[in-house]
């Protein structure tokens, strides 16, 4: 303050900050130089005017929100808030919000303003449309973008804009919902061909349905609405197998209906046509299309390398003029060749006696990719893989390096099932037992009838002609025998 003219000035060493001190209350006093001096007092109030010298600031450096996919327009995601230290109610502290730069788009290729909008006055972020599909996003499933808060500040002249800004980031994690149903791939309809009397060792066919949803929503379960007597379905794998002891009929067609559902709660609604498949299994006689190849390898190795066996056989037929041909393994059996010097008793007592283990692989082949399949006949396959009628493997096997690990012993035809084979089955054994019991019953019945007619009727026969004929039929027969013996004795004495 100038003591001579009373002018109050700002000290060079002190900057006024309205946000710290907005009003200064000064007590002024004027004094003359008389004796005694006389004084006058006055109160001076200095109000500091606001200028736009503060940036908006958010309460959090970053915000995080979760959002379910496919939300419609206008769904609230999160509300952000910023403050401005400038004078309340003034344009310098009046804020508006807007969406800034997209930092991560989750692989969707769309910028945040195309997916979200923000209420410019209250900072509520809402969905722009339902373009957020969980299944089309990358593995992060996360969209990150900036949110900007701006004030409406002006220069000291109160007309020239002087806008200050503050920035935060918003991370939106998209979550999955059960919006996809299982779809059978690669086809809704499966067709397979198998031998009725030698069903496959493993699955006849494996159905496959896929669900784009994640985790439990995308887990597929398979069911057969109508149970099959001959086939069973594994609910998690889609494997369809022949039931144990099922009696398949050759040249028969079995039709199965399969449904796929997911693990959602609730599950995929409406059970669309794409979630329903069909399986047609056609049967044939093994002796028509199969041959059997004996190998000196273990059953475990054969099962583990089933694909390699099929590949080696397929390569062999393709090299012989069938470029689209394919061989398939239908069944694998283990054969145990027992040492004849070992007694049956010892065999029962121990499992360490000398045995040689072999396996029999039943295979078939198709010539091309036609539908229905154009199968090789048994004779055609034997011509390719067998050198002579004794079963010696042909050069297609012996000269092929792909077979070196399989120790092929012989190639033989699959014969027609005979009645001899039937008697070794459960049905044949049951029939034998039945016939034996029936024969025993008939013998017992015959004995009863003889006893009945010879002894129970004795009294009736005696009353009718005992005097005339000398007794009942049984007695008469006995009497005749005694008479003959007496006559012989008399003749001998003479």
Secondary structure, DSSP 8 states (H G I E B T S, - for coil): --TTT------TT----TTT--EEEEEEEEE-SSSS--EEEEEEEEE----S----EESSSEEEEEEETT--TT-EEEE--EE--S-TTSTTT-EEEEEEEEEE-TTS---HHHHEEE-TTT-EEEE--S---GGGS-TT-EEEEEEEEEE--B-TTSSSB---EEEEEEEEEEE--S----EESS-SEEEEEEESSS--SS-SEE--EE--S-GGGG-EEEE-SS--SSEEE-TTT-EEEE-TT----TT-EEEEEEEEEES-SS--GGG-GGGEEEEEEEEE-HHHH-EEEEESS-HHHHHHTHHHHHHHHHHHHHTTT-TT-EEEEEEEEEEEEE-TTS-HHHHHH-S-S-EEEEEEEEEEEESSS-SS--B--HHHHHHHHBSSTT--B-HHHHT-GGGTTT-EEEEEE-----HHHHHTSHHHHHHHHHHHHHHHHHHHHHHHHHHIIIIITHHHHHHHHHHHHSS-HHHHHHHHHHHHHHHHHHHHH-
